[in-house]
Amino acid sequence: MSGNQALEVNRGYDGAADLAITTHGSDWYFAVCAVMAVSSIAFMAMAMGQPRTHRLFHYITAGITFVASIAYFSMGSNLGATATQVEFVRIGSSQGLNAAGTREIFYVRYIDWFVTTPLLLLDLLLTAGVPAPTIAVTILADEIMVITGLVGALIPSSYKWGYWTFGMFAFFFVFYQLVVVGRTHARALGAAPSKTFMRCGVLTLGIWALYPIAWGLCEGGNVIHPDGEAIFYGILDIIAKPVFGFLLLMGHKNIDPRDLGINTHDPSGTVVAEKKTNGFFGKKHAAGTDGVTNGTTTTTV
């Protein structure tokens, strides 16, 4: 036998949903898996060209795409899914228009997002140099957004839209933290961090705004076939992770982590100790014309 046999080998592990991916959807998931895996290798290769004290963002970004590659391998293999009764039966389901149909829901997708979206936010918020409490509460809102999406996707009744609404409130909070709080702190750090944060932040928020629409058409409204769902989410994830990652790391070529308040140790034995307060790594902010400026005291021993 040749070709993609994943659906045959793993048939039934999704609960035999009426609507499930075909071989075309599986092929696409495997293709996205390859994009994520190659991106992870590229990000690690980029890290090797940097001093160890400058690799934090490379490691975080490579971790994002590596976790995503595992999730996409699982979905391409028709694993990590369950059959869930739909609220709106789609024409063409095997049980007919008026019968209770089921749809394949990939819960592994939400496991991916639960791990990777906080790391994406960490990349952005560390670039902006925001304080630890801001990072913590923003990541909490993001986790709420992901969990409510999963719970809503698994509910067959109209109550699923209540969870979608909770998730949207969490999304608007994340949006505020990036657009208002993050931008203010990034501007205070100088041109390079501000430019990198704005470029990657705009990309992230623009793409993330499409995920609730995708959810409404796929898991929520059962409008798009699971193969279409695979393409929709796959394109969004490629832009939100590998494309975002390359833009972020190219921007960080001109940024010293110490300028962001990140305390590092030189492997040669020289320790860079930064005396700072109130930041994620003890970063000091002093009042300025726009409310925040970056002040540091550096001692080399």
C-alpha positions as CSV (number, residue, x, y, z in Angstrom):
1,M,0.0,0.0,0.0
2,S,1.2,3.5,-0.8
3,G,0.1,7.0,0.0
4,N,-1.4,8.4,3.2
5,Q,-3.0,5.6,5.1
6,A,-3.5,7.4,8.4
7,L,-7.3,7.5,8.2
8,E,-7.4,3.7,7.6
9,V,-4.9,2.8,10.3
10,N,-6.5,5.0,12.9
11,R,-10.1,4.7,11.8
12,G,-12.6,4.9,14.7
13,Y,-10.3,6.6,17.2
14,D,-12.3,9.8,16.6
15,G,-15.5,8.1,17.6
16,A,-16.6,7.6,14.0
17,A,-18.0,11.1,13.5
18,D,-20.5,11.8,10.7
19,L,-18.3,14.7,9.6
20,A,-14.6,14.1,9.7
21,I,-11.5,14.9,7.7
22,T,-10.8,13.1,4.5
23,T,-7.4,12.1,3.1
24,H,-7.1,15.6,1.7
25,G,-7.5,17.1,5.2
26,S,-5.0,14.6,6.6
27,D,-2.4,15.5,3.9
28,W,-2.8,19.2,4.7
29,Y,-2.3,18.6,8.4
30,F,0.9,16.7,7.7
31,A,2.1,19.5,5.4
32,V,1.6,22.1,8.2
33,C,3.4,19.7,10.6
34,A,6.4,19.8,8.2
35,V,6.3,23.6,8.1
36,M,6.2,23.8,11.9
37,A,9.0,21.2,12.3
38,V,11.3,22.9,9.7
39,S,10.6,26.3,11.4
40,S,11.7,24.8,14.7
41,I,15.0,23.6,13.2
42,A,15.5,27.0,11.6
43,F,14.9,28.9,14.8
44,M,17.3,26.6,16.7
45,A,19.9,27.1,14.0
46,M,19.4,30.9,14.3
47,A,20.0,30.5,18.1
48,M,23.3,28.8,17.5
49,G,24.6,31.9,15.8
50,Q,23.9,34.0,18.9
51,P,25.7,34.2,22.3
52,R,24.0,32.0,24.9
53,T,22.8,35.1,26.7
54,H,20.8,36.2,23.6
55,R,19.0,32.9,22.9
56,L,15.9,33.2,25.1
57,F,13.6,34.4,22.3
58,H,14.9,31.8,19.9
59,Y,14.2,29.0,22.4
60,I,10.7,30.2,23.2
61,T,9.9,30.6,19.5
62,A,11.3,27.2,18.6
63,G,9.3,25.7,21.4
64,I,6.1,27.2,20.0
65,T,6.5,25.7,16.5
66,F,7.8,22.3,17.9
67,V,4.7,21.9,20.1
68,A,2.6,22.9,17.1
69,S,4.3,20.3,14.9
70,I,3.3,17.5,17.4
71,A,-0.3,18.7,17.4
72,Y,-0.4,18.8,13.6
73,F,1.1,15.3,13.3
74,S,-1.6,14.1,15.7
75,M,-4.4,15.7,13.6
76,G,-2.9,14.4,10.3
77,S,-2.9,11.0,11.9
78,N,-6.6,11.4,12.8
79,L,-5.7,11.2,16.5
80,G,-6.5,13.5,19.4
81,A,-10.1,14.0,18.3
82,T,-13.6,13.0,19.5
83,A,-17.1,12.9,17.9
84,T,-19.3,15.6,19.3
85,Q,-23.0,16.1,18.5
86,V,-23.6,19.3,16.6
87,E,-26.1,22.0,17.3
88,F,-26.7,22.6,13.6
89,V,-26.8,19.5,11.4
90,R,-24.9,20.0,8.1
91,I,-26.5,19.0,4.8
92,G,-24.7,16.0,3.6
93,S,-24.1,14.3,6.9
94,S,-24.6,10.6,6.8
95,Q,-27.6,10.8,9.1
96,G,-29.5,13.3,7.0
97,L,-30.7,16.9,7.5
98,N,-33.1,16.3,10.3
99,A,-31.1,13.7,12.3
100,A,-28.6,14.4,15.1
101,G,-25.2,14.4,13.4
102,T,-21.7,14.4,14.9
103,R,-18.6,16.3,14.0
104,E,-14.9,15.5,14.6
105,I,-13.5,17.9,17.2
106,F,-9.7,17.9,17.6
107,Y,-9.1,18.6,21.2
108,V,-5.4,18.2,20.6
109,R,-5.6,21.6,18.8
110,Y,-6.6,23.2,22.1
111,I,-3.8,21.5,23.9
112,D,-1.5,23.0,21.4
113,W,-3.0,26.5,21.9
114,F,-2.9,26.1,25.7
115,V,0.9,25.7,25.5
116,T,1.8,27.8,22.6
117,T,-0.3,31.0,22.9
118,P,1.1,31.9,26.3
119,L,4.6,31.5,24.8
120,L,3.6,33.8,22.0
121,L,2.4,36.4,24.4
122,L,5.6,35.9,26.5
123,D,7.6,36.7,23.4
124,L,5.7,39.9,22.8
125,L,5.4,41.1,26.4
126,L,9.1,40.5,27.2
127,T,10.0,42.4,24.0
128,A,7.9,45.3,25.4
129,G,9.5,45.0,28.8
130,V,6.2,45.0,30.7
131,P,6.1,44.1,34.4
132,A,5.6,40.6,35.7
133,P,2.0,41.1,37.0
134,T,0.9,42.3,33.5
135,I,2.5,39.3,31.9
136,A,0.8,36.9,34.4
137,V,-2.7,38.4,34.1
138,T,-2.5,38.5,30.3
139,I,-1.5,34.9,30.1
140,L,-4.3,34.0,32.5
141,A,-6.8,35.7,30.2
142,D,-5.3,33.8,27.2
143,E,-5.7,30.5,29.0
144,I,-9.3,31.3,29.8
145,M,-9.8,32.1,26.1
146,V,-8.5,28.7,25.0
147,I,-10.3,26.7,27.7
148,T,-13.7,28.3,27.0
149,G,-13.1,27.6,23.3
150,L,-12.5,23.9,24.0
151,V,-15.5,23.5,26.4
152,G,-17.8,25.3,23.9
153,A,-16.6,23.1,21.0
154,L,-17.6,20.0,23.0
155,I,-21.1,21.2,23.9
156,P,-23.9,20.2,21.5
157,S,-26.5,22.8,22.7
158,S,-26.7,26.6,22.2
159,Y,-25.0,27.0,25.5
160,K,-21.7,26.7,23.6
161,W,-22.1,30.3,22.6
162,G,-22.0,31.4,26.2
163,Y,-18.5,30.0,26.4
164,W,-17.6,31.7,23.1
165,T,-18.8,35.0,24.7
166,F,-16.6,34.4,27.8
167,G,-13.7,33.7,25.5
168,M,-14.3,37.0,23.6
169,F,-14.2,39.0,26.8
170,A,-10.8,37.3,27.6
171,F,-9.6,38.1,24.0
172,F,-10.6,41.8,24.4
173,F,-8.6,41.9,27.6
174,V,-5.5,40.5,25.9
175,F,-6.1,43.0,23.1
176,Y,-6.1,45.9,25.6
177,Q,-2.9,44.7,27.3
178,L,-1.0,44.5,24.0
179,V,-2.4,47.6,22.3
180,V,-2.4,50.0,25.3
181,V,-0.1,48.7,28.0
182,G,2.4,46.8,25.9
183,R,2.8,49.6,23.3
184,T,3.4,52.2,26.0
185,H,6.2,50.1,27.6
186,A,7.7,49.2,24.2
187,R,8.0,52.9,23.2
188,A,9.9,53.6,26.3
189,L,12.6,51.1,25.5
190,G,13.6,52.7,22.2
191,A,13.3,52.3,18.5
192,A,14.3,48.7,18.0
193,P,12.1,47.1,20.7
194,S,9.2,49.4,19.8
195,K,9.4,48.6,16.1
196,T,9.7,44.8,16.7
197,F,6.8,44.8,19.2
198,M,4.5,46.8,16.9
199,R,5.3,44.8,13.9
200,C,4.7,41.4,15.6
201,G,1.9,42.7,17.8
202,V,-0.2,44.0,14.9
203,L,0.4,40.7,13.0
204,T,-0.7,38.7,16.1
205,L,-3.8,40.7,16.9
206,G,-4.9,40.7,13.3
207,I,-4.5,36.9,12.9
208,W,-6.0,36.2,16.4
209,A,-9.1,38.2,15.5
210,L,-9.9,35.6,12.8
211,Y,-9.8,32.6,15.2
212,P,-13.2,33.4,16.8
213,I,-14.7,33.6,13.3
214,A,-13.1,30.3,12.3
215,W,-14.5,28.7,15.5
216,G,-18.0,30.1,14.8
217,L,-17.9,28.6,11.3
218,C,-16.4,25.3,12.3
219,E,-16.8,23.9,15.8
220,G,-19.6,26.4,16.6
221,G,-21.9,26.7,13.6
222,N,-20.9,23.5,11.8
223,V,-20.8,25.4,8.5
224,I,-17.4,24.5,7.2
225,H,-16.4,20.8,6.5
226,P,-13.6,19.6,8.7
227,D,-11.3,19.6,5.6
228,G,-12.1,23.4,5.3
229,E,-11.5,23.8,9.0
230,A,-8.0,22.2,8.6
231,I,-7.1,24.7,5.9
232,F,-8.6,27.7,7.8
233,Y,-6.8,27.0,11.1
234,G,-3.7,25.8,9.3
235,I,-3.2,29.0,7.4
236,L,-3.8,31.0,10.6
237,D,-1.4,29.0,12.6
238,I,1.4,29.2,10.0
239,I,1.1,33.0,10.0
240,A,0.7,33.2,13.8
241,K,3.7,31.0,14.6
242,P,6.4,30.5,11.9
243,V,5.9,33.9,10.2
244,F,5.5,35.6,13.5
245,G,8.7,33.8,14.8
246,F,10.9,34.9,11.9
247,L,9.7,38.5,12.2
248,L,10.3,38.5,15.9
249,L,13.8,37.0,15.7
250,M,14.9,39.3,12.9
251,G,13.8,42.2,15.0
252,H,15.8,40.9,18.0
253,K,19.0,40.9,16.0
254,N,19.2,44.6,17.0
255,I,18.1,44.3,20.6
256,D,20.3,43.5,23.6
257,P,18.3,41.4,26.1
258,R,19.8,43.6,28.9
259,D,17.9,46.6,27.4
260,L,14.7,44.7,28.1
261,G,15.7,44.1,31.7
262,I,16.6,40.5,31.2
263,N,19.4,39.5,33.6
264,T,21.9,37.1,31.9
265,H,25.2,35.4,32.7
266,D,28.0,35.2,30.2
267,P,29.2,31.6,29.9
268,S,32.8,32.8,29.8
269,G,32.5,33.6,33.5
270,T,31.7,37.3,33.2
271,V,28.5,37.9,35.1
272,V,26.3,40.9,34.1
273,A,24.4,41.9,37.2
274,E,21.7,44.4,36.6
275,K,20.2,46.3,39.6
276,K,16.6,47.0,38.6
277,T,13.2,47.0,40.1
278,N,9.6,46.5,39.1
279,G,10.1,44.6,35.8
280,F,9.8,41.0,34.7
281,F,13.5,40.4,35.5
282,G,13.7,43.3,38.0
283,K,13.4,46.1,35.5
284,K,13.4,49.6,36.7
285,H,10.9,52.1,35.2
286,A,11.1,55.8,36.0
287,A,8.4,58.3,35.2
288,G,8.9,60.1,31.9
289,T,7.0,62.1,29.3
290,D,4.9,59.1,28.2
291,G,4.6,57.6,31.6
292,V,7.5,55.0,31.4
293,T,11.2,55.2,30.8
294,N,13.9,52.6,31.0
295,G,16.6,53.1,33.6
296,T,19.3,50.6,34.6
297,T,22.4,50.3,36.7
298,T,24.8,47.7,35.4
299,T,27.7,46.2,37.3
300,T,30.2,43.9,35.7
301,V,32.2,41.5,37.9
